Amino acid sequence: MAEKKNEGFQSGAGLIRYFEEEEIKGPALDPKLVIYIGIAMAVIVELAKIFWPI
């Protein structure tokens, strides 16, 4: 019988290698800041509809 090497779980090892090599190259933003910016933009749009109706 052919002997098998104990290689472990292949797909799990691939994911681990992927996450170890991950680098964040963009600016790091707090998730709360993104929500606040979205709310501020919605308020600005609604105020623009009131002050400059079409």
PQR file with spaces between the fields and no chain letter, atoms N, CA, C, O and H, PARSE charges and radii, in Angstrom:
ATOM       1  N    MET     1       0.822   -1.176    0.000 -0.4000 1.5000
ATOM       2  CA   MET     1       0.000    0.000    0.000 -0.0000 2.0000
ATOM       3  C    MET     1       0.876    1.254    0.000  0.5500 1.7000
ATOM       4  O    MET     1       1.922    1.293    0.648 -0.5500 1.4000
ATOM       5  N    ALA     2       0.442    2.256   -0.721 -0.4000 1.5000
ATOM       6  CA   ALA     2       1.208    3.514   -0.770 -0.0000 2.0000
ATOM       7  C    ALA     2       0.987    4.290    0.524  0.5500 1.7000
ATOM       8  O    ALA     2      -0.119    4.356    1.060 -0.5500 1.4000
ATOM       9  H    ALA     2      -0.407    2.225   -1.248  0.4000 1.0000
ATOM      10  N    GLU     3       2.071    4.866    0.996 -0.4000 1.5000
ATOM      11  CA   GLU     3       1.993    5.633    2.235 -0.0000 2.0000
ATOM      12  C    GLU     3       1.559    7.063    1.942  0.5500 1.7000
ATOM      13  O    GLU     3       2.070    7.688    1.012 -0.5500 1.4000
ATOM      14  H    GLU     3       2.970    4.812    0.560  0.4000 1.0000
ATOM      15  N    LYS     4       0.626    7.581    2.722 -0.4000 1.5000
ATOM      16  CA   LYS     4       0.164    8.969    2.547 -0.0000 2.0000
ATOM      17  C    LYS     4       0.843    9.857    3.578  0.5500 1.7000
ATOM      18  O    LYS     4       1.006    9.472    4.736 -0.5500 1.4000
ATOM      19  H    LYS     4       0.210    7.073    3.476  0.4000 1.0000
ATOM      20  N    LYS     5       1.231   11.030    3.152 -0.4000 1.5000
ATOM      21  CA   LYS     5       1.800   11.995    4.096 -0.0000 2.0000
ATOM      22  C    LYS     5       0.665   12.678    4.842  0.5500 1.7000
ATOM      23  O    LYS     5      -0.418   12.884    4.293 -0.5500 1.4000
ATOM      24  H    LYS     5       1.099   11.343    2.211  0.4000 1.0000
ATOM      25  N    ASN     6       0.914   13.020    6.065 -0.4000 1.5000
ATOM      26  CA   ASN     6      -0.082   13.731    6.854 -0.0000 2.0000
ATOM      27  C    ASN     6       0.006   15.221    6.498  0.5500 1.7000
ATOM      28  O    ASN     6       0.795   15.958    7.089 -0.5500 1.4000
ATOM      29  H    ASN     6       1.793   12.853    6.511  0.4000 1.0000
ATOM      30  N    GLU     7      -0.812   15.658    5.526 -0.4000 1.5000
ATOM      31  CA   GLU     7      -0.747   17.030    5.039 -0.0000 2.0000
ATOM      32  C    GLU     7      -1.750   17.951    5.718  0.5500 1.7000
ATOM      33  O    GLU     7      -1.646   19.168    5.565 -0.5500 1.4000
ATOM      34  H    GLU     7      -1.452   15.058    5.047  0.4000 1.0000
ATOM      35  N    GLY     8      -2.680   17.442    6.431 -0.4000 1.5000
ATOM      36  CA   GLY     8      -3.666   18.276    7.120 -0.0000 2.0000
ATOM      37  C    GLY     8      -4.776   18.745    6.189  0.5500 1.7000
ATOM      38  O    GLY     8      -4.949   18.227    5.086 -0.5500 1.4000
ATOM      39  H    GLY     8      -2.765   16.453    6.555  0.4000 1.0000
ATOM      40  N    PHE     9      -5.508   19.720    6.652 -0.4000 1.5000
ATOM      41  CA   PHE     9      -6.654   20.255    5.925 -0.0000 2.0000
ATOM      42  C    PHE     9      -6.173   21.324    4.947  0.5500 1.7000
ATOM      43  O    PHE     9      -5.757   22.402    5.370 -0.5500 1.4000
ATOM      44  H    PHE     9      -5.368   20.141    7.548  0.4000 1.0000
ATOM      45  N    GLN    10      -6.224   21.043    3.656 -0.4000 1.5000
ATOM      46  CA   GLN    10      -5.616   21.907    2.637 -0.0000 2.0000
ATOM      47  C    GLN    10      -6.302   23.268    2.513  0.5500 1.7000
ATOM      48  O    GLN    10      -5.622   24.294    2.495 -0.5500 1.4000
ATOM      49  H    GLN    10      -6.562   20.168    3.312  0.4000 1.0000
ATOM      50  N    SER    11      -7.615   23.298    2.429 -0.4000 1.5000
ATOM      51  CA   SER    11      -8.277   24.585    2.211 -0.0000 2.0000
ATOM      52  C    SER    11      -8.125   25.496    3.423  0.5500 1.7000
ATOM      53  O    SER    11      -8.029   26.713    3.262 -0.5500 1.4000
ATOM      54  H    SER    11      -8.167   22.464    2.444  0.4000 1.0000
ATOM      55  N    GLY    12      -8.102   24.950    4.606 -0.4000 1.5000
ATOM      56  CA   GLY    12      -7.893   25.769    5.795 -0.0000 2.0000
ATOM      57  C    GLY    12      -6.507   26.384    5.816  0.5500 1.7000
ATOM      58  O    GLY    12      -6.343   27.532    6.229 -0.5500 1.4000
ATOM      59  H    GLY    12      -8.181   23.962    4.737  0.4000 1.0000
ATOM      60  N    ALA    13      -5.514   25.638    5.379 -0.4000 1.5000
ATOM      61  CA   ALA    13      -4.144   26.151    5.345 -0.0000 2.0000
ATOM      62  C    ALA    13      -4.032   27.281    4.332  0.5500 1.7000
ATOM      63  O    ALA    13      -3.293   28.238    4.561 -0.5500 1.4000
ATOM      64  H    ALA    13      -5.647   24.706    5.044  0.4000 1.0000
ATOM      65  N    GLY    14      -4.745   27.191    3.227 -0.4000 1.5000
ATOM      66  CA   GLY    14      -4.716   28.250    2.225 -0.0000 2.0000
ATOM      67  C    GLY    14      -5.303   29.541    2.754  0.5500 1.7000
ATOM      68  O    GLY    14      -4.792   30.622    2.460 -0.5500 1.4000
ATOM      69  H    GLY    14      -5.346   26.414    3.041  0.4000 1.0000
ATOM      70  N    LEU    15      -6.365   29.445    3.528 -0.4000 1.5000
ATOM      71  CA   LEU    15      -6.976   30.642    4.099 -0.0000 2.0000
ATOM      72  C    LEU    15      -6.054   31.293    5.115  0.5500 1.7000
ATOM      73  O    LEU    15      -5.963   32.518    5.182 -0.5500 1.4000
ATOM      74  H    LEU    15      -6.780   28.567    3.766  0.4000 1.0000
ATOM      75  N    ILE    16      -5.378   30.483    5.896 -0.4000 1.5000
ATOM      76  CA   ILE    16      -4.461   31.030    6.902 -0.0000 2.0000
ATOM      77  C    ILE    16      -3.325   31.777    6.218  0.5500 1.7000
ATOM      78  O    ILE    16      -2.943   32.864    6.651 -0.5500 1.4000
ATOM      79  H    ILE    16      -5.452   29.487    5.840  0.4000 1.0000
ATOM      80  N    ARG    17      -2.789   31.202    5.162 -0.4000 1.5000
ATOM      81  CA   ARG    17      -1.705   31.885    4.435 -0.0000 2.0000
ATOM      82  C    ARG    17      -2.210   33.186    3.843  0.5500 1.7000
ATOM      83  O    ARG    17      -1.493   34.187    3.849 -0.5500 1.4000
ATOM      84  H    ARG    17      -3.099   30.319    4.810  0.4000 1.0000
ATOM      85  N    TYR    18      -3.439   33.191    3.328 -0.4000 1.5000
ATOM      86  CA   TYR    18      -4.000   34.402    2.724 -0.0000 2.0000
ATOM      87  C    TYR    18      -4.110   35.510    3.764  0.5500 1.7000
ATOM      88  O    TYR    18      -3.717   36.646    3.495 -0.5500 1.4000
ATOM      89  H    TYR    18      -4.022   32.378    3.323  0.4000 1.0000
ATOM      90  N    PHE    19      -4.633   35.203    4.937 -0.4000 1.5000
ATOM      91  CA   PHE    19      -4.836   36.229    5.947 -0.0000 2.0000
ATOM      92  C    PHE    19      -3.527   36.700    6.564  0.5500 1.7000
ATOM      93  O    PHE    19      -3.448   37.838    7.026 -0.5500 1.4000
ATOM      94  H    PHE    19      -4.952   34.281    5.155  0.4000 1.0000
ATOM      95  N    GLU    20      -2.506   35.863    6.586 -0.4000 1.5000
ATOM      96  CA   GLU    20      -1.217   36.296    7.112 -0.0000 2.0000
ATOM      97  C    GLU    20      -0.559   37.302    6.179  0.5500 1.7000
ATOM      98  O    GLU    20       0.192   38.163    6.637 -0.5500 1.4000
ATOM      99  H    GLU    20      -2.570   34.938    6.210  0.4000 1.0000
ATOM     100  N    GLU    21      -0.824   37.212    4.880 -0.4000 1.5000
ATOM     101  CA   GLU    21      -0.191   38.097    3.912 -0.0000 2.0000
ATOM     102  C    GLU    21      -0.995   39.366    3.652  0.5500 1.7000
ATOM     103  O    GLU    21      -0.533   40.244    2.923 -0.5500 1.4000
ATOM     104  H    GLU    21      -1.434   36.513    4.507  0.4000 1.0000
ATOM     105  N    GLU    22      -2.177   39.480    4.228 -0.4000 1.5000
ATOM     106  CA   GLU    22      -3.038   40.629    3.969 -0.0000 2.0000
ATOM     107  C    GLU    22      -2.425   41.896    4.545  0.5500 1.7000
ATOM     108  O    GLU    22      -1.960   41.916    5.685 -0.5500 1.4000
ATOM     109  H    GLU    22      -2.553   38.767    4.820  0.4000 1.0000
ATOM     110  N    GLU    23      -2.433   42.950    3.742 -0.4000 1.5000
ATOM     111  CA   GLU    23      -1.949   44.247    4.191 -0.0000 2.0000
ATOM     112  C    GLU    23      -3.010   45.284    3.886  0.5500 1.7000
ATOM     113  O    GLU    23      -3.628   45.255    2.821 -0.5500 1.4000
ATOM     114  H    GLU    23      -2.811   42.935    2.817  0.4000 1.0000
ATOM     115  N    ILE    24      -3.221   46.193    4.808 -0.4000 1.5000
ATOM     116  CA   ILE    24      -4.164   47.282    4.586 -0.0000 2.0000
ATOM     117  C    ILE    24      -3.380   48.441    3.996  0.5500 1.7000
ATOM     118  O    ILE    24      -2.495   48.992    4.651 -0.5500 1.4000
ATOM     119  H    ILE    24      -2.720   46.217    5.673  0.4000 1.0000
ATOM     120  N    LYS    25      -3.698   48.813    2.764 -0.4000 1.5000
ATOM     121  CA   LYS    25      -2.971   49.870    2.096 -0.0000 2.0000
ATOM     122  C    LYS    25      -3.748   51.182    2.089  0.5500 1.7000
ATOM     123  O    LYS    25      -3.157   52.235    1.851 -0.5500 1.4000
ATOM     124  H    LYS    25      -4.417   48.365    2.232  0.4000 1.0000
ATOM     125  N    GLY    26      -5.047   51.149    2.340 -0.4000 1.5000
ATOM     126  CA   GLY    26      -5.861   52.352    2.332 -0.0000 2.0000
ATOM     127  C    GLY    26      -5.928   52.965    3.719  0.5500 1.7000
ATOM     128  O    GLY    26      -5.380   52.423    4.680 -0.5500 1.4000
ATOM     129  H    GLY    26      -5.527   50.294    2.534  0.4000 1.0000
ATOM     130  N    PRO    27      -6.609   54.108    3.813 -0.5600 1.5000
ATOM     131  CA   PRO    27      -6.738   54.751    5.124  0.2800 2.0000
ATOM     132  C    PRO    27      -7.659   53.930    6.039  0.5500 1.7000
ATOM     133  O    PRO    27      -8.655   53.367    5.585 -0.5500 1.4000
ATOM     134  N    ALA    28      -7.323   53.872    7.299 -0.4000 1.5000
ATOM     135  CA   ALA    28      -8.145   53.138    8.264 -0.0000 2.0000
ATOM     136  C    ALA    28      -9.196   54.096    8.821  0.5500 1.7000
ATOM     137  O    ALA    28      -8.858   55.098    9.450 -0.5500 1.4000
ATOM     138  H    ALA    28      -6.514   54.330    7.668  0.4000 1.0000
ATOM     139  N    LEU    29     -10.470   53.784    8.588 -0.4000 1.5000
ATOM     140  CA   LEU    29     -11.563   54.616    9.080 -0.0000 2.0000
ATOM     141  C    LEU    29     -12.354   53.842   10.116  0.5500 1.7000
ATOM     142  O    LEU    29     -12.595   52.643    9.974 -0.5500 1.4000
ATOM     143  H    LEU    29     -10.745   52.970    8.077  0.4000 1.0000
ATOM     144  N    ASP    30     -12.749   54.549   11.155 -0.4000 1.5000
ATOM     145  CA   ASP    30     -13.590   53.950   12.176 -0.0000 2.0000
ATOM     146  C    ASP    30     -14.978   53.703   11.577  0.5500 1.7000
ATOM     147  O    ASP    30     -15.506   54.596   10.914 -0.5500 1.4000
ATOM     148  H    ASP    30     -12.553   55.523   11.270  0.4000 1.0000
ATOM     149  N    PRO    31     -15.577   52.560   11.776 -0.5600 1.5000
ATOM     150  CA   PRO    31     -16.908   52.298   11.212  0.2800 2.0000
ATOM     151  C    PRO    31     -17.954   53.323   11.651  0.5500 1.7000
ATOM     152  O    PRO    31     -18.864   53.642   10.886 -0.5500 1.4000
ATOM     153  N    LYS    32     -17.834   53.834   12.863 -0.4000 1.5000
ATOM     154  CA   LYS    32     -18.782   54.861   13.323 -0.0000 2.0000
ATOM     155  C    LYS    32     -18.667   56.119   12.476  0.5500 1.7000
ATOM     156  O    LYS    32     -19.674   56.764   12.185 -0.5500 1.4000
ATOM     157  H    LYS    32     -17.095   53.575   13.485  0.4000 1.0000
ATOM     158  N    LEU    33     -17.449   56.473   12.079 -0.4000 1.5000
ATOM     159  CA   LEU    33     -17.242   57.654   11.256 -0.0000 2.0000
ATOM     160  C    LEU    33     -17.945   57.511    9.911  0.5500 1.7000
ATOM     161  O    LEU    33     -18.512   58.480    9.405 -0.5500 1.4000
ATOM     162  H    LEU    33     -16.631   55.949   12.315  0.4000 1.0000
ATOM     163  N    VAL    34     -17.916   56.333    9.336 -0.4000 1.5000
ATOM     164  CA   VAL    34     -18.587   56.088    8.057 -0.0000 2.0000
ATOM     165  C    VAL    34     -20.095   56.274    8.212  0.5500 1.7000
ATOM     166  O    VAL    34     -20.741   56.853    7.338 -0.5500 1.4000
ATOM     167  H    VAL    34     -17.456   55.546    9.747  0.4000 1.0000
ATOM     168  N    ILE    35     -20.658   55.789    9.314 -0.4000 1.5000
ATOM     169  CA   ILE    35     -22.093   55.962    9.574 -0.0000 2.0000
ATOM     170  C    ILE    35     -22.421   57.440    9.745  0.5500 1.7000
ATOM     171  O    ILE    35     -23.408   57.920    9.188 -0.5500 1.4000
ATOM     172  H    ILE    35     -20.133   55.319   10.024  0.4000 1.0000
ATOM     173  N    TYR    36     -21.607   58.167   10.505 -0.4000 1.5000
ATOM     174  CA   TYR    36     -21.849   59.594   10.722 -0.0000 2.0000
ATOM     175  C    TYR    36     -21.769   60.377    9.423  0.5500 1.7000
ATOM     176  O    TYR    36     -22.566   61.290    9.208 -0.5500 1.4000
ATOM     177  H    TYR    36     -20.805   57.777   10.957  0.4000 1.0000
ATOM     178  N    ILE    37     -20.837   60.043    8.564 -0.4000 1.5000
ATOM     179  CA   ILE    37     -20.719   60.723    7.271 -0.0000 2.0000
ATOM     180  C    ILE    37     -21.963   60.462    6.426  0.5500 1.7000
ATOM     181  O    ILE    37     -22.470   61.373    5.772 -0.5500 1.4000
ATOM     182  H    ILE    37     -20.189   59.301    8.739  0.4000 1.0000
ATOM     183  N    GLY    38     -22.453   59.233    6.435 -0.4000 1.5000
ATOM     184  CA   GLY    38     -23.674   58.895    5.692 -0.0000 2.0000
ATOM     185  C    GLY    38     -24.877   59.666    6.200  0.5500 1.7000
ATOM     186  O    GLY    38     -25.676   60.166    5.408 -0.5500 1.4000
ATOM     187  H    GLY    38     -22.041   58.493    6.967  0.4000 1.0000
ATOM     188  N    ILE    39     -25.011   59.765    7.516 -0.4000 1.5000
ATOM     189  CA   ILE    39     -26.133   60.524    8.097 -0.0000 2.0000
ATOM     190  C    ILE    39     -26.002   61.996    7.741  0.5500 1.7000
ATOM     191  O    ILE    39     -26.996   62.628    7.383 -0.5500 1.4000
ATOM     192  H    ILE    39     -24.362   59.359    8.159  0.4000 1.0000
ATOM     193  N    ALA    40     -24.796   62.562    7.830 -0.4000 1.5000
ATOM     194  CA   ALA    40     -24.583   63.971    7.498 -0.0000 2.0000
ATOM     195  C    ALA    40     -24.921   64.236    6.029  0.5500 1.7000
ATOM     196  O    ALA    40     -25.532   65.256    5.711 -0.5500 1.4000
ATOM     197  H    ALA    40     -23.988   62.049    8.121  0.4000 1.0000
ATOM     198  N    MET    41     -24.536   63.341    5.146 -0.4000 1.5000
ATOM     199  CA   MET    41     -24.847   63.522    3.730 -0.0000 2.0000
ATOM     200  C    MET    41     -26.355   63.470    3.478  0.5500 1.7000
ATOM     201  O    MET    41     -26.871   64.222    2.651 -0.5500 1.4000
ATOM     202  H    MET    41     -24.039   62.512    5.405  0.4000 1.0000
ATOM     203  N    ALA    42     -27.058   62.591    4.181 -0.4000 1.5000
ATOM     204  CA   ALA    42     -28.513   62.506    4.037 -0.0000 2.0000
ATOM     205  C    ALA    42     -29.170   63.800    4.502  0.5500 1.7000
ATOM     206  O    ALA    42     -30.107   64.281    3.864 -0.5500 1.4000
ATOM     207  H    ALA    42     -26.639   61.980    4.852  0.4000 1.0000
ATOM     208  N    VAL    43     -28.689   64.370    5.607 -0.4000 1.5000
ATOM     209  CA   VAL    43     -29.243   65.632    6.111 -0.0000 2.0000
ATOM     210  C    VAL    43     -28.977   66.757    5.112  0.5500 1.7000
ATOM     211  O    VAL    43     -29.858   67.578    4.854 -0.5500 1.4000
ATOM     212  H    VAL    43     -27.928   63.979    6.125  0.4000 1.0000
ATOM     213  N    ILE    44     -27.774   66.800    4.551 -0.4000 1.5000
ATOM     214  CA   ILE    44     -27.439   67.835    3.567 -0.0000 2.0000
ATOM     215  C    ILE    44     -28.330   67.729    2.333  0.5500 1.7000
ATOM     216  O    ILE    44     -28.791   68.747    1.816 -0.5500 1.4000
ATOM     217  H    ILE    44     -27.059   66.134    4.760  0.4000 1.0000
ATOM     218  N    VAL    45     -28.573   66.531    1.863 -0.4000 1.5000
ATOM     219  CA   VAL    45     -29.433   66.340    0.693 -0.0000 2.0000
ATOM     220  C    VAL    45     -30.855   66.783    0.992  0.5500 1.7000
ATOM     221  O    VAL    45     -31.484   67.450    0.170 -0.5500 1.4000
ATOM     222  H    VAL    45     -28.199   65.704    2.283  0.4000 1.0000
ATOM     223  N    GLU    46     -31.368   66.417    2.161 -0.4000 1.5000
ATOM     224  CA   GLU    46     -32.738   66.817    2.525 -0.0000 2.0000
ATOM     225  C    GLU    46     -32.849   68.334    2.682  0.5500 1.7000
ATOM     226  O    GLU    46     -33.854   68.917    2.275 -0.5500 1.4000
ATOM     227  H    GLU    46     -30.857   65.875    2.829  0.4000 1.0000
ATOM     228  N    LEU    47     -31.847   68.979    3.259 -0.4000 1.5000
ATOM     229  CA   LEU    47     -31.865   70.434    3.378 -0.0000 2.0000
ATOM     230  C    LEU    47     -31.761   71.095    2.002  0.5500 1.7000
ATOM     231  O    LEU    47     -32.386   72.129    1.766 -0.5500 1.4000
ATOM     232  H    LEU    47     -31.030   68.506    3.589  0.4000 1.0000
ATOM     233  N    ALA    48     -30.987   70.516    1.106 -0.4000 1.5000
ATOM     234  CA   ALA    48     -30.887   71.067   -0.248 -0.0000 2.0000
ATOM     235  C    ALA    48     -32.227   70.987   -0.955  0.5500 1.7000
ATOM     236  O    ALA    48     -32.564   71.888   -1.723 -0.5500 1.4000
ATOM     237  H    ALA    48     -30.479   69.677    1.298  0.4000 1.0000
ATOM     238  N    LYS    49     -33.003   69.937   -0.719 -0.4000 1.5000
ATOM     239  CA   LYS    49     -34.342   69.824   -1.333 -0.0000 2.0000
ATOM     240  C    LYS    49     -35.271   70.920   -0.816  0.5500 1.7000
ATOM     241  O    LYS    49     -36.121   71.419   -1.552 -0.5500 1.4000
ATOM     242  H    LYS    49     -32.729   69.205   -0.095  0.4000 1.0000
ATOM     243  N    ILE    50     -35.106   71.288    0.446 -0.4000 1.5000
ATOM     244  CA   ILE    50     -35.977   72.320    1.034 -0.0000 2.0000
ATOM     245  C    ILE    50     -35.585   73.708    0.518  0.5500 1.7000
ATOM     246  O    ILE    50     -36.452   74.492    0.133 -0.5500 1.4000
ATOM     247  H    ILE    50     -34.415   70.882    1.044  0.4000 1.0000
ATOM     248  N    PHE    51     -34.305   74.009    0.508 -0.4000 1.5000
ATOM     249  CA   PHE    51     -33.849   75.358    0.155 -0.0000 2.0000
ATOM     250  C    PHE    51     -33.791   75.592   -1.351  0.5500 1.7000
ATOM     251  O    PHE    51     -33.918   76.735   -1.789 -0.5500 1.4000
ATOM     252  H    PHE    51     -33.601   73.372    0.821  0.4000 1.0000
ATOM     253  N    TRP    52     -33.604   74.553   -2.156 -0.4000 1.5000
ATOM     254  CA   TRP    52     -33.554   74.701   -3.606 -0.0000 2.0000
ATOM     255  C    TRP    52     -34.523   73.727   -4.260  0.5500 1.7000
ATOM     256  O    TRP    52     -34.099   72.744   -4.868 -0.5500 1.4000
ATOM     257  H    TRP    52     -33.500   73.624   -1.801  0.4000 1.0000
ATOM     258  N    PRO    53     -35.831   73.993   -4.138 -0.5600 1.5000
ATOM     259  CA   PRO    53     -36.804   73.079   -4.747  0.2800 2.0000
ATOM     260  C    PRO    53     -36.769   73.199   -6.299  0.5500 1.7000
ATOM     261  O    PRO    53     -36.469   74.254   -6.859 -0.5500 1.4000
ATOM     262  N    ILE    54     -37.078   72.110   -6.929 -0.4000 1.5000
ATOM     263  CA   ILE    54     -37.079   72.093   -8.398 -0.0000 2.0000
ATOM     264  C    ILE    54     -38.506   72.080   -8.883  0.5500 1.7000
ATOM     265  O    ILE    54     -38.748   72.065  -10.090 -0.5500 1.4000
ATOM     266  H    ILE    54     -37.321   71.253   -6.475  0.4000 1.0000
